[in-house]
Amino acid sequence: MVSQHEFLAQDDPAFQSFFQPGATLERISTGYIWVEGPVWLDDISELRFSDIPNNRMMTWSEEKGTRVFRQPSQRTNGSAVDRGGNMVSCEHGGRCISRTGKDGTYEVLATHWQGKRLNSPNDLVVKSDGSIWFTDPPYGIISDHEGIRADSEIGSNNVYRLDPSTGEVELVAGDFDRPNGLAFSPDESVLYIADSGRARGHGFGFDDSRPHHVRALEVLDDTKLGASSVVADIDMVPDGLRVDTEGLLWISAVDGIHCYTPEGRRLGRILIPEVVANLTFGGSNGSRLFITATSSVYAVETTRKGAERA
């Protein structure tokens, strides 16, 4: 365990109040290659996450500890819970969006856009109307480390909206380099999307000429995106992100979790001793922050709660 004075870096004194008195950073599970895609399932009080290169999904709970949930897992990356309590996931290996029902049933929801196979869906969020918004960078096809090496059929890296009732996949943003994590504001008027273009992918290092920021895009008519602006420029490269009930952004980056206001002011960081991939809120009251970082999963109690879809 790591004490508060060791893992918190404050830009604003208020950041200290976002954590329970005496809160510690705890490593709750370890032994992975590259751990990603944490999602909390409230119905069963379990955290699921992916060990992508090992092609498996794991599950963790206070009562039972860590177990294998699915192997092989099609190198699943980001996941979320839909309106029915089912898990929807981005698969690098399957190059698709899938759904795992509460009863264990599995189905593929989308594999193509305009007749062309998706690159490697990376992360997603479910809107209150049930639509699934997801990013599709090439990280799962540029090498065999996180997916299966292949050429892109689409030729670009985009953000899409999937209507699960019709199966229609609609492009909502085509001007990103490598779109990654995403999250809606609490009232769903804004969609935040990370662009991790600076990170070239496994073994390819960094390209300083490419983007490393989070953009805020206006949501129009529930199905389209409008004007956008950069709200966080993170040199350490943003990856996953979540929004709490008061609209603050919690963004994973190489060195830890960065917390920003919607206006773009950084309040502080949670420093993690491994390269961070993603995060999610969960636990019995929704205020425990789970962080996936290279070989381990970490957790810390906060005074915040993740924003939920109405």
C-alpha positions in Angstrom: 0.0 0.0 0.0 1.1 3.6 -0.7 0.1 6.4 1.6 -1.6 9.7 0.4 1.5 11.9 0.6 3.3 9.5 -1.7 0.7 9.0 -4.5 -1.0 12.4 -4.6 0.4 15.4 -6.6 -1.7 18.5 -6.0 -2.1 21.4 -8.4 -5.0 22.7 -6.3 -5.4 22.2 -2.6 -9.0 21.0 -3.1 -7.7 17.8 -4.8 -6.8 16.4 -1.3 -10.5 16.5 -0.4 -11.3 14.1 -3.2 -9.9 11.2 -1.2 -11.1 9.6 2.0 -9.0 10.5 5.1 -6.1 8.1 5.3 -6.9 6.6 1.9 -4.1 4.4 0.5 -3.3 3.3 -3.0 -3.7 -0.5 -2.9 -2.5 -3.0 -5.5 -5.3 -5.6 -5.6 -4.1 -7.8 -8.4 -0.9 -8.4 -10.4 0.9 -10.7 -12.7 -0.2 -9.4 -16.2 1.5 -8.2 -19.3 -0.7 -5.2 -20.2 -3.9 -4.9 -18.2 -6.8 -2.7 -19.7 -10.5 -2.1 -19.9 -11.7 -2.1 -16.3 -15.5 -2.2 -15.8 -17.5 -2.5 -12.6 -20.6 -4.7 -12.6 -22.7 -3.4 -9.8 -25.3 -6.2 -9.9 -22.6 -8.8 -8.9 -20.1 -6.5 -7.2 -17.3 -7.5 -9.5 -14.6 -5.8 -11.5 -13.7 -7.2 -14.9 -10.6 -6.3 -16.8 -8.5 -7.5 -19.7 -4.9 -8.8 -19.9 -4.7 -8.2 -23.6 -1.5 -9.9 -24.7 -2.4 -13.0 -22.7 -5.8 -13.0 -24.5 -7.9 -13.3 -21.3 -10.4 -11.4 -19.3 -10.2 -11.5 -15.5 -12.7 -10.8 -12.7 -12.0 -9.6 -9.2 -14.2 -9.2 -6.1 -13.5 -8.6 -2.4 -15.0 -12.0 -1.6 -13.4 -14.2 -4.2 -10.2 -12.3 -5.3 -9.0 -12.7 -8.9 -10.2 -15.4 -11.3 -10.2 -15.9 -15.1 -13.5 -14.8 -16.6 -12.8 -15.7 -20.2 -9.9 -17.2 -22.1 -9.5 -16.8 -25.0 -11.1 -13.4 -25.0 -10.4 -12.1 -28.5 -8.0 -9.7 -26.9 -10.8 -7.6 -25.5 -9.9 -4.0 -24.6 -12.4 -1.4 -23.2 -15.8 -2.5 -21.8 -18.9 -0.9 -20.3 -22.3 -1.9 -18.9 -25.4 -1.2 -21.0 -28.9 -0.3 -19.9 -29.8 -4.0 -19.3 -26.8 -4.7 -17.1 -25.0 -6.5 -19.9 -21.3 -6.1 -20.6 -20.4 -4.5 -24.0 -16.8 -4.7 -25.1 -14.3 -3.7 -27.8 -12.4 -6.6 -29.2 -9.0 -6.1 -30.8 -8.7 -9.7 -32.0 -12.3 -9.9 -33.3 -12.2 -6.3 -34.6 -15.7 -5.9 -33.3 -18.1 -4.7 -30.6 -19.6 -7.6 -28.6 -22.1 -8.1 -25.8 -22.0 -10.5 -23.0 -25.4 -11.0 -21.3 -25.9 -11.2 -17.6 -26.8 -14.9 -18.3 -23.5 -15.5 -20.0 -24.7 -15.4 -23.6 -22.3 -13.8 -26.1 -23.1 -12.0 -29.4 -21.3 -9.8 -31.8 -23.0 -6.4 -32.4 -20.8 -4.8 -35.1 -17.8 -5.7 -37.2 -18.0 -3.3 -40.2 -18.7 0.3 -41.3 -19.9 0.9 -44.8 -18.8 -2.6 -45.8 -15.3 -2.2 -44.4 -14.0 -4.1 -41.4 -13.3 -2.0 -38.3 -9.7 -1.5 -37.3 -9.6 -2.6 -33.7 -12.3 -1.0 -31.5 -10.6 0.3 -28.4 -12.9 1.9 -25.9 -16.7 2.6 -25.6 -19.4 4.3 -23.6 -23.1 3.6 -23.5 -25.4 6.6 -23.7 -28.7 6.8 -21.7 -30.7 6.0 -24.9 -28.8 2.7 -25.2 -26.6 3.7 -28.1 -22.9 2.6 -28.0 -20.2 5.2 -28.9 -16.8 3.7 -29.6 -13.3 4.6 -30.8 -11.5 2.7 -33.5 -7.7 3.3 -33.6 -5.2 0.8 -35.1 -3.5 -0.4 -31.9 -4.8 -3.9 -32.4 -3.7 -4.3 -36.0 -0.2 -2.6 -36.0 1.4 -5.6 -34.3 0.6 -9.0 -32.8 1.1 -7.7 -29.3 -2.4 -6.5 -28.6 -4.2 -8.0 -31.5 -3.5 -9.5 -34.9 -1.4 -7.7 -37.4 -3.4 -6.5 -40.4 -3.9 -3.6 -42.8 -6.7 -1.2 -42.2 -9.6 -1.5 -44.6 -11.0 1.9 -43.6 -7.8 3.8 -43.9 -8.5 6.2 -41.0 -9.2 6.1 -37.3 -12.6 7.2 -36.3 -15.3 7.5 -33.7 -18.6 5.7 -34.3 -22.1 5.4 -32.9 -23.8 2.0 -32.8 -27.5 1.6 -32.6 -27.9 -1.8 -30.9 -31.5 -2.2 -32.0 -30.8 -1.8 -35.7 -27.1 -2.7 -35.8 -26.4 0.5 -37.8 -22.9 1.9 -37.3 -22.6 5.7 -38.0 -19.4 7.8 -38.2 -19.7 10.7 -35.7 -16.1 12.0 -35.8 -13.5 11.5 -38.5 -10.9 14.1 -37.6 -8.9 12.3 -34.9 -5.4 10.8 -35.2 -5.9 7.9 -32.8 -9.1 8.3 -30.8 -8.9 6.4 -27.5 -10.8 6.8 -24.2 -14.1 8.6 -24.2 -16.9 9.6 -21.7 -20.0 11.8 -21.7 -20.5 14.7 -19.4 -23.2 14.0 -16.7 -25.9 15.7 -18.8 -24.6 14.1 -22.0 -24.3 17.5 -23.7 -20.6 16.9 -24.2 -18.5 13.9 -25.3 -14.9 13.9 -24.2 -12.5 11.9 -26.4 -8.8 11.3 -25.9 -6.5 11.4 -28.9 -3.4 9.4 -28.2 -1.7 9.9 -31.5 1.7 10.6 -29.9 1.8 7.0 -28.7 2.7 5.0 -31.8 1.9 1.6 -30.3 3.8 -1.3 -28.9 7.5 -1.0 -29.7 7.1 2.1 -31.9 7.9 4.8 -29.3 6.5 8.3 -29.4 6.0 10.9 -32.1 6.0 14.4 -30.6 4.4 15.9 -33.7 1.2 14.0 -33.1 -1.7 14.9 -30.7 -1.8 14.0 -27.0 -4.9 15.7 -25.7 -8.5 15.4 -24.7 -11.2 17.1 -26.7 -14.7 18.2 -25.7 -17.2 17.8 -28.5 -20.8 19.2 -28.4 -23.5 16.5 -28.7 -26.2 17.5 -31.2 -29.6 15.8 -31.6 -28.4 12.9 -29.5 -26.7 11.3 -32.5 -24.2 13.8 -33.9 -21.2 15.8 -32.7 -20.6 19.5 -33.2 -18.0 22.0 -32.2 -14.9 20.8 -30.3 -12.1 22.2 -28.2 -9.1 20.9 -26.4 -9.7 20.7 -22.6 -6.5 18.9 -21.6 -3.1 18.7 -23.3 -1.2 15.9 -21.6 2.4 15.4 -22.6 2.4 12.0 -21.0 -0.3 10.9 -23.5 -4.0 10.5 -22.4 -5.6 7.0 -22.7 -8.7 6.2 -20.9 -11.0 8.6 -19.1 -14.0 8.9 -16.8 -16.2 11.7 -15.6 -17.6 12.0 -12.1 -21.0 13.2 -11.1 -19.9 16.8 -10.8 -18.4 16.8 -14.2 -14.7 16.5 -13.4 -12.5 14.5 -15.8 -10.3 11.7 -14.6 -7.8 10.8 -17.3 -5.3 8.0 -17.4 -1.8 8.8 -18.7 1.6 7.3 -18.6 2.4 8.5 -15.1 -0.9 8.1 -13.5 -4.4 9.6 -13.3 -4.9 13.4 -14.1 -7.9 15.2 -12.8 -9.2 18.2 -14.8 -12.1 20.6 -14.6 -14.4 20.8 -17.7 -12.8 24.2 -18.3 -9.4 22.6 -18.7 -7.7 23.3 -15.3 -5.7 20.5 -13.8 -6.4 19.9 -10.1 -4.0 17.1 -9.4 -2.6 13.7 -10.2 -2.6 10.2 -8.7 0.9 8.9 -9.3 1.1 5.2 -10.1 4.4 3.2 -10.1 3.6 1.5 -13.5 2.5 2.9 -16.9 -1.2 3.4 -16.6 -3.8 2.2 -19.2 -7.3 2.9 -17.9 -9.6 3.5 -15.0 -13.2 3.2 -13.7 -15.3 4.0 -10.7 -17.0 1.2 -8.8 -17.2 -0.5 -5.5 -20.2 -0.7 -3.1 -20.9 3.1 -3.2 -19.5 3.9 -6.6 -16.6 5.9 -5.2 -13.7 3.5 -5.4 -11.4 4.2 -8.3 -9.9 1.2 -10.0 -6.8 1.7 -12.1 -5.2 -0.7 -14.6 -1.5 -0.2 -15.1 0.8 -2.5 -17.0 1.1 -5.6 -14.8 -1.3 -4.6 -12.0 -4.7 -3.3 -10.9 -4.7 -0.6 -8.2 -7.6 0.8 -6.2 -8.1 3.9 -4.0 -11.1 5.2 -2.1 -12.3 8.6 -3.2 -15.1 11.0 -2.2 -16.3 11.2 -5.8 -18.6 9.0 -7.8 -18.6 8.1 -11.5 -21.3 9.7 -13.5 -24.1 7.3 -14.5 -26.4 7.3 -17.5 -29.9 8.4 -16.6 
